[in-house]
Amino acid sequence: MQLSPTMQKYILHWGEMGTRWGVNRTVAQIHALLFLVNTPQTAEDIAETLNVARSNVSNSLKELQSWGLIRVSHVMGDRRDHFLALQDVWEIFRVIIEERKRREIDPTLTVLRECAIEAEQDAQLEDATRDRMNNVLEFMEMLGTTYNDYKNLPPATMLRFLKMGGTMARFLGSDDKEK
């Protein structure tokens, strides 16, 4: 497959952004390619298009499947697996946020809760240290609760919410004491 210069730029940039978000560059580039193309692609097609080793493509496809960002499709008369990416931006965003929460936030909350319990019995901890640990726990729990409140909102509602931008903050006013 021949990529247009714009598609090449998009895919390369998505790979760069992936590395900044803690995602392997090839995984991000494959996701971008599958998102942009309009037909299911085989692993061989992907390897050739991106000039990446077939083994790297296989591992990357497994990673994308584990995240739920791509799915396998079959083409009549072809025994090979073909791959498609989710096409709805809101669904991609929801899947990524859910997976990051499951992989990063949930385990962190578990450890922070354990630390909070242990901190109550730890005579070596100063009160200020214990307070800071509890503040982090409260903050992370608030993020988790907020995520749960918003995760099932319809995309149209979420879009309206995001478009409000700073309007809501100005409406609520700022309280310099909380900064």
N, CA, C and O atoms as a DFTB+ gen file, in Angstrom:
716 C
 N C O
     1  1       0.850      -1.178       0.000
     2  2       0.000       0.000       0.000
     3  2       0.895       1.240       0.000
     4  3       1.892       1.309       0.718
     5  1       0.525       2.178      -0.794
     6  2       1.254       3.445      -0.874
     7  2       0.545       4.479       0.001
     8  3      -0.642       4.747      -0.184
     9  1       1.263       5.043       0.935
    10  2       0.688       6.052       1.821
    11  2       0.914       7.435       1.245
    12  3       1.976       7.723       0.694
    13  1      -0.082       8.283       1.372
    14  2       0.077       9.673       0.960
    15  2       1.025      10.361       1.941
    16  3       1.200       9.893       3.066
    17  1       1.636      11.471       1.520
    18  2       2.513      12.210       2.454
    19  2       1.795      12.613       3.745
    20  3       2.393      12.603       4.821
    21  1       0.539      12.960       3.636
    22  2      -0.218      13.354       4.836
    23  2      -0.408      12.170       5.773
    24  3      -0.272      12.308       6.988
    25  1      -0.724      10.998       5.207
    26  2      -0.868       9.803       6.041
    27  2       0.467       9.451       6.694
    28  3       0.504       9.080       7.867
    29  1       1.553       9.565       5.949
    30  2       2.877       9.281       6.512
    31  2       3.169      10.211       7.695
    32  3       3.635       9.769       8.745
    33  1       2.891      11.488       7.510
    34  2       3.128      12.463       8.572
    35  2       2.288      12.128       9.803
    36  3       2.789      12.160      10.927
    37  1       1.013      11.806       9.591
    38  2       0.101      11.465      10.685
    39  2       0.625      10.242      11.441
    40  3       0.706      10.256      12.669
    41  1       0.976       9.195      10.711
    42  2       1.435       7.943      11.325
    43  2       2.736       8.164      12.086
    44  3       2.886       7.679      13.208
    45  1       3.663       8.878      11.498
    46  2       4.929       9.156      12.183
    47  2       4.705       9.967      13.455
    48  3       5.297       9.681      14.495
    49  1       3.853      10.969      13.363
    50  2       3.577      11.782      14.550
    51  2       2.866      10.959      15.625
    52  3       3.178      11.088      16.809
    53  1       1.925      10.125      15.226
    54  2       1.207       9.292      16.202
    55  2       2.190       8.373      16.925
    56  3       2.056       8.129      18.124
    57  1       3.179       7.867      16.186
    58  2       4.223       7.057      16.813
    59  2       5.031       7.851      17.821
    60  3       5.344       7.355      18.904
    61  1       5.372       9.090      17.467
    62  2       6.110       9.959      18.395
    63  2       5.280      10.246      19.640
    64  3       5.788      10.184      20.759
    65  1       4.013      10.558      19.442
    66  2       3.146      10.842      20.589
    67  2       2.989       9.596      21.454
    68  3       2.959       9.682      22.682
    69  1       2.891       8.455      20.813
    70  2       2.783       7.201      21.563
    71  2       3.928       7.030      22.539
    72  3       3.719       6.641      23.688
    73  1       5.144       7.323      22.083
    74  2       6.291       7.163      22.982
    75  2       6.192       8.124      24.165
    76  3       6.630       7.792      25.266
    77  1       5.625       9.302      23.953
    78  2       5.461      10.259      25.062
    79  2       4.384       9.809      26.044
    80  3       4.392      10.193      27.214
    81  1       3.450       8.982      25.546
    82  2       2.371       8.477      26.403
    83  2       2.705       7.108      26.984
    84  3       1.867       6.479      27.631
    85  1       3.943       6.646      26.749
    86  2       4.343       5.351      27.290
    87  2       3.933       4.173      26.427
    88  3       3.865       3.043      26.913
    89  1       3.659       4.420      25.152
    90  2       3.261       3.361      24.225
    91  2       4.402       3.160      23.235
    92  3       5.000       4.128      22.766
    93  1       4.700       1.920      22.922
    94  2       5.718       1.596      21.940
    95  2       5.417       2.298      20.621
    96  3       4.269       2.327      20.176
    97  1       6.440       2.860      20.001
    98  2       6.286       3.625      18.758
    99  2       5.599       2.798      17.665
   100  3       4.682       3.285      17.004
   101  1       6.039       1.558      17.476
   102  2       5.455       0.726      16.422
   103  2       3.989       0.425      16.709
   104  3       3.168       0.427      15.792
   105  1       3.656       0.169      17.957
   106  2       2.262      -0.073      18.330
   107  2       1.414       1.137      17.938
   108  3       0.348       0.989      17.341
   109  1       1.891       2.317      18.275
   110  2       1.147       3.543      17.958
   111  2       1.046       3.753      16.450
   112  3      -0.007       4.154      15.954
   113  1       2.117       3.490      15.721
   114  2       2.091       3.672      14.269
   115  2       1.135       2.691      13.605
   116  3       0.410       3.058      12.680
   117  1       1.133       1.459      14.067
   118  2       0.203       0.468      13.509
   119  2      -1.232       0.883      13.796
   120  3      -2.103       0.772      12.933
   121  1      -1.472       1.359      15.001
   122  2      -2.821       1.818      15.321
   123  2      -3.233       2.963      14.397
   124  3      -4.352       2.976      13.882
   125  1      -2.341       3.910      14.188
   126  2      -2.645       5.041      13.300
   127  2      -2.923       4.544      11.886
   128  3      -3.883       4.986      11.254
   129  1      -2.104       3.638      11.387
   130  2      -2.310       3.099      10.036
   131  2      -3.677       2.445       9.924
   132  3      -4.434       2.732       8.996
   133  1      -3.994       1.566      10.867
   134  2      -5.286       0.863      10.808
   135  2      -6.463       1.810      10.987
   136  3      -7.547       1.567      10.458
   137  1      -6.252       2.879      11.726
   138  2      -7.305       3.881      11.899
   139  2      -7.549       4.638      10.597
   140  3      -8.691       4.969      10.277
   141  1      -6.494       4.912       9.850
   142  2      -6.610       5.742       8.651
   143  2      -7.059       4.986       7.402
   144  3      -7.773       5.538       6.564
   145  1      -6.647       3.738       7.277
   146  2      -6.979       3.005       6.050
   147  2      -8.444       2.572       6.083
   148  3      -9.055       2.460       7.145
   149  1      -8.979       2.338       4.910
   150  2     -10.402       2.020       4.805
   151  2     -10.686       0.560       4.521
   152  3     -11.831       0.188       4.262
   153  1      -9.658      -0.273       4.568
   154  2      -9.832      -1.702       4.345
   155  2      -9.042      -2.475       5.395
   156  3      -8.018      -1.993       5.878
   157  1      -9.509      -3.662       5.749
   158  2      -8.751      -4.492       6.697
   159  2      -7.365      -4.822       6.127
   160  3      -7.207      -5.026       4.923
   161  1      -6.370      -4.868       7.013
   162  2      -4.983      -5.111       6.599
   163  2      -4.451      -6.385       7.251
   164  3      -4.767      -6.682       8.403
   165  1      -3.640      -7.134       6.502
   166  2      -2.964      -8.290       7.077
   167  2      -1.691      -7.814       7.770
   168  3      -1.225      -6.697       7.548
   169  1      -1.142      -8.683       8.610
   170  2       0.122      -8.348       9.269
   171  2       1.213      -8.121       8.230
   172  3       2.068      -7.252       8.402
   173  1       1.184      -8.893       7.163
   174  2       2.177      -8.722       6.096
   175  2       2.029      -7.360       5.437
   176  3       3.024      -6.682       5.179
   177  1       0.780      -6.953       5.161
   178  2       0.534      -5.627       4.577
   179  2       1.089      -4.524       5.471
   180  3       1.715      -3.575       4.999
   181  1       0.847      -4.670       6.769
   182  2       1.287      -3.659       7.731
   183  2       2.806      -3.605       7.779
   184  3       3.389      -2.521       7.761
   185  1       3.454      -4.773       7.839
   186  2       4.920      -4.830       7.898
   187  2       5.536      -4.173       6.673
   188  3       6.505      -3.422       6.779
   189  1       4.965      -4.461       5.515
   190  2       5.496      -3.895       4.279
   191  2       5.252      -2.391       4.196
   192  3       6.145      -1.634       3.813
   193  1       4.045      -1.958       4.555
   194  2       3.703      -0.539       4.467
   195  2       4.554       0.314       5.400
   196  3       5.011       1.392       5.018
   197  1       4.766      -0.165       6.616
   198  2       5.514       0.612       7.607
   199  2       7.001       0.271       7.632
   200  3       7.779       0.895       8.354
   201  1       7.389      -0.734       6.831
   202  2       8.779      -1.166       6.786
   203  2       9.251      -1.568       8.187
   204  3      10.273      -1.099       8.686
   205  1       8.464      -2.455       8.797
   206  2       8.724      -2.929      10.155
   207  2       8.809      -4.452      10.104
   208  3       8.135      -5.085       9.291
   209  1       9.622      -5.033      10.958
   210  2       9.771      -6.485      11.007
   211  2       8.423      -7.151      11.308
   212  3       7.634      -6.662      12.116
   213  1       8.189      -8.270      10.640
   214  2       6.917      -8.996      10.801
   215  2       6.693      -9.400      12.258
   216  3       5.567      -9.335      12.752
   217  1       7.762      -9.819      12.952
   218  2       7.624     -10.212      14.357
   219  2       7.211      -9.026      15.221
   220  3       6.429      -9.182      16.159
   221  1       7.730      -7.849      14.911
   222  2       7.357      -6.631      15.636
   223  2       5.885      -6.317      15.389
   224  3       5.170      -5.915      16.307
   225  1       5.439      -6.500      14.164
   226  2       4.032      -6.264      13.832
   227  2       3.142      -7.225      14.621
   228  3       2.125      -6.814      15.180
   229  1       3.523      -8.504      14.666
   230  2       2.715      -9.492      15.400
   231  2       2.573      -9.122      16.865
   232  3       1.476      -9.164      17.423
   233  1       3.685      -8.761      17.481
   234  2       3.640      -8.370      18.899
   235  2       2.803      -7.111      19.093
   236  3       2.041      -7.005      20.054
   237  1       2.951      -6.169      18.184
   238  2       2.191      -4.919      18.283
   239  2       0.701      -5.159      18.107
   240  3      -0.115      -4.558      18.806
   241  1       0.343      -6.033      17.178
   242  2      -1.068      -6.351      16.964
   243  2      -1.668      -7.018      18.202
   244  3      -2.812      -6.741      18.562
   245  1      -0.903      -7.891      18.852
   246  2      -1.384      -8.522      20.090
   247  2      -1.627      -7.463      21.163
   248  3      -2.625      -7.512      21.881
   249  1      -0.705      -6.506      21.264
   250  2      -0.858      -5.430      22.246
   251  2      -2.117      -4.615      21.951
   252  3      -2.896      -4.325      22.859
   253  1      -2.317      -4.249      20.699
   254  2      -3.506      -3.466      20.325
   255  2      -4.787      -4.249      20.565
   256  3      -5.803      -3.677      20.961
   257  1      -4.742      -5.552      20.328
   258  2      -5.913      -6.384      20.606
   259  2      -6.179      -6.458      22.106
   260  3      -7.334      -6.445      22.532
   261  1      -5.114      -6.538      22.912
   262  2      -5.307      -6.619      24.370
   263  2      -5.943      -5.346      24.905
   264  3      -6.642      -5.379      25.917
   265  1      -5.706      -4.226      24.231
   266  2      -6.312      -2.956      24.623
   267  2      -7.735      -2.839      24.083
   268  3      -8.498      -1.987      24.538
   269  1      -8.100      -3.676      23.126
   270  2      -9.428      -3.584      22.515
   271  2      -9.519      -2.486      21.468
   272  3     -10.615      -2.025      21.146
   273  1      -8.371      -2.058      20.930
   274  2      -8.364      -0.973      19.944
   275  2      -8.464      -1.471      18.504
   276  3      -8.800      -0.711      17.596
   277  1      -8.168      -2.753      18.305
   278  2      -8.323      -3.346      16.972
   279  2      -9.028      -4.675      17.108
   280  3      -9.099      -5.258      18.190
   281  1      -9.546      -5.141      15.992
   282  2     -10.178      -6.464      15.995
   283  2      -9.779      -7.202      14.731
   284  3      -9.349      -6.604      13.745
   285  1      -9.932      -8.514      14.785
   286  2      -9.615      -9.368      13.652
   287  2     -10.838      -9.442      12.753
   288  3     -11.976      -9.513      13.217
   289  1     -10.573      -9.425      11.471
   290  2     -11.618      -9.560      10.465
   291  2     -11.153     -10.617       9.475
   292  3      -9.953     -10.798       9.270
   293  1     -12.097     -11.313       8.864
   294  2     -11.736     -12.319       7.874
   295  2     -12.298     -11.927       6.521
   296  3     -13.385     -11.359       6.413
   297  1     -11.530     -12.243       5.502
   298  2     -11.906     -11.926       4.130
   299  2     -12.151     -13.241       3.406
   300  3     -11.341     -14.164       3.494
   301  1     -13.264     -13.326       2.693
   302  2     -13.626     -14.537       1.967
   303  2     -12.483     -14.959       1.050
   304  3     -11.957     -14.150       0.285
   305  1     -12.111     -16.216       1.134
   306  2     -11.073     -16.751       0.271
   307  2      -9.653     -16.513       0.754
   308  3      -8.703     -16.923       0.087
   309  1      -9.485     -15.861       1.894
   310  2      -8.151     -15.579       2.434
   311  2      -8.108     -16.101       3.865
   312  3      -8.888     -15.663       4.711
   313  1      -7.209     -17.024       4.134
   314  2      -7.134     -17.641       5.462
   315  2      -6.422     -16.757       6.483
   316  3      -6.488     -17.026       7.683
   317  1      -5.753     -15.723       6.030
   318  2      -5.005     -14.857       6.943
   319  2      -5.960     -13.969       7.743
   320  3      -7.073     -13.664       7.316
   321  1      -5.480     -13.571       8.914
   322  2      -6.222     -12.597       9.710
   323  2      -6.007     -11.214       9.110
   324  3      -4.906     -10.866       8.683
   325  1      -7.068     -10.446       9.088
   326  2      -7.015      -9.047       8.672
   327  2      -7.411      -8.219       9.893
   328  3      -8.190      -8.676      10.729
   329  1      -6.879      -7.016       9.993
   330  2      -7.087      -6.224      11.194
   331  2      -7.728      -4.883      10.868
   332  3      -7.415      -4.228       9.873
   333  1      -8.640      -4.509      11.757
   334  2      -9.349      -3.228      11.660
   335  2      -9.229      -2.512      12.995
   336  3      -9.252      -3.146      14.050
   337  1      -9.102      -1.208      12.949
   338  2      -9.083      -0.406      14.174
   339  2     -10.482       0.139      14.436
   340  3     -11.276       0.326      13.514
   341  1     -10.765       0.387      15.701
   342  2     -11.991       1.123      16.021
   343  2     -11.953       2.427      15.238
   344  3     -10.887       3.019      15.071
   345  1     -13.092       2.874      14.763
   346  2     -13.135       4.080      13.946
   347  2     -13.769       5.267      14.665
   348  3     -13.584       6.410      14.247
   349  1     -14.500       5.017      15.721
   350  2     -15.170       6.082      16.445
   351  2     -14.199       6.686      17.472
   352  3     -13.742       5.993      18.380
   353  1     -13.896       7.954      17.324
   354  2     -12.925       8.624      18.185
   355  2     -13.344       8.549      19.652
   356  3     -12.498       8.357      20.525
   357  1     -14.629       8.697      19.929
   358  2     -15.108       8.641      21.311
   359  2     -14.913       7.248      21.892
   360  3     -14.552       7.107      23.060
   361  1     -15.152       6.218      21.083
   362  2     -14.972       4.847      21.561
   363  2     -13.486       4.577      21.807
   364  3     -13.132       3.937      22.798
   365  1     -12.622       5.053      20.925
   366  2     -11.176       4.898      21.120
   367  2     -10.767       5.572      22.431
   368  3     -10.045       4.984      23.235
   369  1     -11.224       6.788      22.640
   370  2     -10.910       7.522      23.863
   371  2     -11.398       6.758      25.091
   372  3     -10.670       6.630      26.075
   373  1     -12.634       6.249      25.034
   374  2     -13.207       5.508      26.155
   375  2     -12.390       4.254      26.452
   376  3     -12.094       3.970      27.613
   377  1     -12.025       3.504      25.420
   378  2     -11.256       2.276      25.598
   379  2      -9.891       2.583      26.216
   380  3      -9.460       1.901      27.145
   381  1      -9.220       3.602      25.701
   382  2      -7.892       3.946      26.220
   383  2      -7.969       4.385      27.676
   384  3      -7.159       3.959      28.499
   385  1      -8.936       5.234      27.993
   386  2      -9.078       5.701      29.380
   387  2      -9.404       4.524      30.301
   388  3      -8.833       4.411      31.386
   389  1     -10.308       3.658      29.881
   390  2     -10.683       2.501      30.701
   391  2      -9.477       1.596      30.942
   392  3      -9.248       1.147      32.065
   393  1      -8.713       1.332      29.894
   394  2      -7.543       0.465      30.037
   395  2      -6.469       1.106      30.899
   396  3      -5.852       0.430      31.721
   397  1      -6.239       2.397      30.723
   398  2      -5.225       3.065      31.546
   399  2      -5.659       3.061      33.013
   400  3      -4.836       2.869      33.909
   401  1      -6.932       3.269      33.247
   402  2      -7.437       3.216      34.616
   403  2      -7.213       1.822      35.198
   404  3      -6.721       1.682      36.318
   405  1      -7.577       0.798      34.435
   406  2      -7.453      -0.584      34.907
   407  2      -5.990      -0.961      35.136
   408  3      -5.677      -1.647      36.110
   409  1      -5.102      -0.529      34.265
   410  2      -3.699      -0.934      34.327
   411  2      -2.854      -0.062      35.251
   412  3      -1.855      -0.527      35.798
   413  1      -3.250       1.207      35.430
   414  2      -2.404       2.141      36.169
   415  2      -3.052       2.684      37.437
   416  3      -2.461       2.622      38.516
   417  1      -4.250       3.209      37.312
   418  2      -4.895       3.859      38.455
   419  2      -5.361       2.837      39.489
   420  3      -5.099       3.012      40.679
   421  1      -6.041       1.784      39.067
   422  2      -6.565       0.799      40.018
   423  2      -5.472       0.160      40.876
   424  3      -5.632       0.085      42.094
   425  1      -4.344      -0.313      40.273
   426  2      -3.280      -0.860      41.129
   427  2      -2.681       0.184      42.071
   428  3      -2.317      -0.131      43.204
   429  1      -2.581       1.417      41.601
   430  2      -2.049       2.488      42.447
   431  2      -2.975       2.731      43.627
   432  3      -2.519       2.893      44.759
   433  1      -4.278       2.757      43.361
   434  2      -5.237       2.938      44.462
   435  2      -5.129       1.812      45.480
   436  3      -5.226       2.055      46.683
   437  1      -4.932       0.598      45.017
   438  2      -4.799      -0.532      45.936
   439  2      -3.608      -0.322      46.872
   440  3      -3.728      -0.512      48.082
   441  1      -2.466       0.068      46.318
   442  2      -1.272       0.286      47.135
   443  2      -1.456       1.490      48.054
   444  3      -1.070       1.445      49.222
   445  1      -2.047       2.571      47.530
   446  2      -2.261       3.752      48.374
   447  2      -3.186       3.435      49.549
   448  3      -2.967       3.924      50.658
   449  1      -4.204       2.633      49.316
   450  2      -5.112       2.244      50.419
   451  2      -4.371       1.397      51.451
   452  3      -4.554       1.575      52.655
   453  1      -3.535       0.473      50.975
   454  2      -2.736      -0.339      51.891
   455  2      -1.808       0.558      52.708
   456  3      -1.660       0.375      53.916
   457  1      -1.193       1.516      52.047
   458  2      -0.281       2.442      52.746
   459  2      -1.032       3.273      53.782
   460  3      -0.513       3.527      54.869
   461  1      -2.248       3.696      53.452
   462  2      -3.036       4.485      54.401
   463  2      -3.329       3.673      55.661
   464  3      -3.260       4.196      56.774
   465  1      -3.653       2.402      55.481
   466  2      -3.924       1.531      56.633
   467  2      -2.648       1.332      57.450
   468  3      -2.661       1.437      58.676
   469  1      -1.550       1.045      56.757
   470  2      -0.276       0.822      57.440
   471  2       0.242       2.099      58.110
   472  3       0.873       2.049      59.166
   473  1      -0.035       3.233      57.482
   474  2       0.448       4.511      58.026
   475  2      -0.147       4.788      59.399
   476  3       0.496       5.430      60.231
   477  1      -1.351       4.320      59.647
   478  2      -1.981       4.538      60.955
   479  2      -1.203       3.847      62.073
   480  3      -1.241       4.282      63.224
   481  1      -0.498       2.767      61.726
   482  2       0.249       2.013      62.734
   483  2       1.750       2.314      62.712
   484  3       2.500       1.820      63.554
   485  1       2.183       3.131      61.737
   486  2       3.616       3.399      61.566
   487  2       4.035       4.581      62.443
   488  3       3.804       5.739      62.095
   489  1       4.648       4.273      63.573
   490  2       5.045       5.305      64.533
   491  2       6.178       6.189      63.996
   492  3       6.397       7.284      64.515
   493  1       6.897       5.734      62.969
   494  2       8.002       6.513      62.424
   495  2       7.532       7.613      61.477
   496  3       8.289       8.534      61.171
   497  1       6.300       7.521      61.019
   498  2       5.774       8.539      60.095
   499  2       5.371       9.792      60.852
   500  3       4.702       9.731      61.884
   501  1       5.785      10.908      60.326
   502  2       5.332      12.178      60.892
   503  2       3.900      12.429      60.417
   504  3       3.485      11.932      59.370
   505  1       3.164      13.199      61.195
   506  2       1.779      13.509      60.824
   507  2       1.688      14.181      59.458
   508  3       0.777      13.890      58.683
   509  1       2.626      15.078      59.159
   510  2       2.613      15.792      57.875
   511  2       2.790      14.809      56.713
   512  3       2.164      14.962      55.664
   513  1       3.637      13.812      56.906
   514  2       3.851      12.804      55.858
   515  2       2.588      11.984      55.665
   516  3       2.163      11.739      54.536
   517  1       1.994      11.563      56.763
   518  2       0.745      10.784      56.717
   519  2      -0.351      11.596      56.023
   520  3      -1.120      11.054      55.230
   521  1      -0.421      12.890      56.322
   522  2      -1.423      13.758      55.691
   523  2      -1.218      13.844      54.183
   524  3      -2.178      13.780      53.415
   525  1       0.037      13.989      53.764
   526  2       0.308      14.066      52.322
   527  2      -0.073      12.758      51.632
   528  3      -0.636      12.767      50.538
   529  1       0.236      11.641      52.274
   530  2      -0.134      10.349      51.694
   531  2      -1.654      10.238      51.565
   532  3      -2.166       9.762      50.552
   533  1      -2.355      10.673      52.583
   534  2      -3.826      10.633      52.538
   535  2      -4.384      11.586      51.489
   536  3      -5.386      11.282      50.841
   537  1      -3.737      12.741      51.320
   538  2      -4.183      13.681      50.281
   539  2      -4.075      13.066      48.890
   540  3      -4.967      13.239      48.059
   541  1      -2.988      12.354      48.641
   542  2      -2.823      11.691      47.344
   543  2      -3.902      10.626      47.173
   544  3      -4.505      10.523      46.105
   545  1      -4.149       9.842      48.206
   546  2      -5.188       8.813      48.135
   547  2      -6.551       9.438      47.848
   548  3      -7.277       8.969      46.971
   549  1      -6.898      10.490      48.580
   550  2      -8.184      11.157      48.356
   551  2      -8.293      11.697      46.932
   552  3      -9.345      11.592      46.301
   553  1      -7.201      12.274      46.431
   554  2      -7.199      12.804      45.076
   555  2      -7.412      11.686      44.051
   556  3      -8.229      11.824      43.141
   557  1      -6.685      10.593      44.197
   558  2      -6.808       9.475      43.250
   559  2      -8.199       8.846      43.327
   560  3      -8.763       8.457      42.304
   561  1      -8.751       8.745      44.534
   562  2     -10.111       8.207      44.657
   563  2     -11.124       9.132      44.001
   564  3     -12.081       8.669      43.381
   565  1     -10.916      10.447      44.137
   566  2     -11.806      11.407      43.502
   567  2     -11.736      11.270      41.975
   568  3     -12.762      11.325      41.298
   569  1     -10.530      11.093      41.443
   570  2     -10.392      10.887      39.996
   571  2     -11.138       9.628      39.549
   572  3     -11.822       9.635      38.525
   573  1     -11.002       8.558      40.317
   574  2     -11.695       7.317      39.985
   575  2     -13.203       7.476      40.028
   576  3     -13.911       6.980      39.151
   577  1     -13.694       8.163      41.043
   578  2     -15.132       8.407      41.164
   579  2     -15.636       9.269      40.016
   580  3     -16.689       8.998      39.438
   581  1     -14.877      10.305      39.693
   582  2     -15.263      11.184      38.587
   583  2     -15.289      10.414      37.280
   584  3     -16.209      10.580      36.478
   585  1     -14.285       9.571      37.058
   586  2     -14.269       8.749      35.854
   587  2     -15.523       7.876      35.791
   588  3     -16.179       7.802      34.752
   589  1     -15.851       7.221      36.894
   590  2     -17.041       6.360      36.912
   591  2     -18.321       7.151      36.644
   592  3     -19.253       6.638      36.025
   593  1     -18.363       8.397      37.109
   594  2     -19.532       9.245      36.862
   595  2     -19.686       9.591      35.394
   596  3     -20.805       9.702      34.892
   597  1     -18.559       9.762      34.697
   598  2     -18.594      10.255      33.318
   599  2     -18.447       9.181      32.244
   600  3     -18.766       9.436      31.083
   601  1     -17.978       7.999      32.595
   602  2     -17.615       7.025      31.563
   603  2     -18.785       6.554      30.705
   604  3     -18.579       6.152      29.560
   605  1     -19.973       6.594      31.218
   606  2     -21.114       6.111      30.436
   607  2     -21.954       7.224      29.827
   608  3     -23.030       6.977      29.284
   609  1     -21.452       8.457      29.921
   610  2     -22.185       9.550      29.278
   611  2     -22.166       9.361      27.766
   612  3     -21.153       8.937      27.210
   613  1     -23.259       9.666      27.104
   614  2     -23.254       9.588      25.636
   615  2     -22.245      10.592      25.076
   616  3     -22.027      11.651      25.664
   617  1     -21.630      10.257      23.939
   618  2     -20.641      11.166      23.355
   619  2     -21.165      12.592      23.154
   620  3     -20.420      13.552      23.352
   621  1     -22.414      12.739      22.771
   622  2     -22.960      14.094      22.553
   623  2     -22.956      14.897      23.851
   624  3     -22.661      16.092      23.838
   625  1     -23.278      14.255      24.961
   626  2     -23.275      14.930      26.259
   627  2     -21.845      15.291      26.654
   628  3     -21.585      16.398      27.126
   629  1     -20.926      14.354      26.459
   630  2     -19.535      14.608      26.796
   631  2     -18.974      15.737      25.930
   632  3     -18.204      16.563      26.420
   633  1     -19.343      15.779      24.674
   634  2     -18.884      16.842      23.775
   635  2     -19.374      18.204      24.263
   636  3     -18.616      19.173      24.279
   637  1     -20.641      18.269      24.658
   638  2     -21.165      19.532      25.202
   639  2     -20.403      19.930      26.459
   640  3     -20.075      21.100      26.656
   641  1     -20.130      18.957      27.295
   642  2     -19.393      19.210      28.527
   643  2     -17.999      19.754      28.213
   644  3     -17.570      20.735      28.820
   645  1     -17.296      19.134      27.281
   646  2     -15.946      19.576      26.923
   647  2     -15.954      20.943      26.257
   648  3     -15.043      21.742      26.474
   649  1     -16.960      21.217      25.459
   650  2     -17.040      22.507      24.775
   651  2     -17.286      23.656      25.750
   652  3     -17.020      24.817      25.438
   653  1     -17.791      23.322      26.918
   654  2     -18.036      24.368      27.914
   655  2     -16.715      24.968      28.388
   656  3     -16.674      26.113      28.838
   657  1     -15.642      24.194      28.286
   658  2     -14.315      24.699      28.637
   659  2     -14.293      25.403      29.976
   660  3     -14.773      24.876      30.979
   661  1     -13.737      26.586      29.979
   662  2     -13.598      27.359      31.202
   663  2     -14.886      28.008      31.651
   664  3     -14.923      28.605      32.727
   665  1     -15.949      27.913      30.861
   666  2     -17.218      28.535      31.229
   667  2     -17.696      28.030      32.587
   668  3     -18.150      28.809      33.425
   669  1     -17.590      26.722      32.793
   670  2     -18.036      26.152      34.067
   671  2     -17.170      26.654      35.218
   672  3     -17.685      26.972      36.290
   673  1     -15.869      26.726      35.003
   674  2     -14.979      27.223      36.061
   675  2     -15.304      28.665      36.409
   676  3     -15.330      29.036      37.582
   677  1     -15.553      29.484      35.382
   678  2     -15.909      30.880      35.650
   679  2     -17.264      30.967      36.354
   680  3     -17.473      31.816      37.221
   681  1     -18.185      30.068      35.965
   682  2     -19.514      30.053      36.585
   683  2     -19.395      29.714      38.085
   684  3     -20.041      30.332      38.930
   685  1     -18.562      28.727      38.380
   686  2     -18.401      28.302      39.769
   687  2     -17.550      29.289      40.560
   688  3     -17.626      29.340      41.788
   689  1     -16.743      30.069      39.856
   690  2     -15.869      31.034      40.528
   691  2     -14.629      30.334      41.024
   692  3     -14.600      29.110      41.148
   693  1     -13.612      31.107      41.304
   694  2     -12.391      30.505      41.816
   695  2     -12.265      30.843      43.287
   696  3     -12.675      31.906      43.753
   697  1     -11.686      29.901      43.988
   698  2     -11.462      30.090      45.414
   699  2      -9.956      29.959      45.640
   700  3      -9.416      28.853      45.647
   701  1      -9.289      31.086      45.824
   702  2      -7.835      31.079      45.947
   703  2      -7.368      30.240      47.138
   704  3      -6.221      29.796      47.163
   705  1      -8.226      30.021      48.108
   706  2      -7.838      29.216      49.272
   707  2      -7.591      27.776      48.891
   708  3      -6.825      27.081      49.560
   709  1      -8.241      27.303      47.801
   710  2      -8.098      25.894      47.417
   711  2      -6.885      25.657      46.553
   712  3      -6.566      24.503      46.267
   713  1      -6.193      26.695      46.122
   714  2      -5.037      26.500      45.233
   715  2      -3.813      26.112      45.980
   716  3      -2.759      25.913      45.376
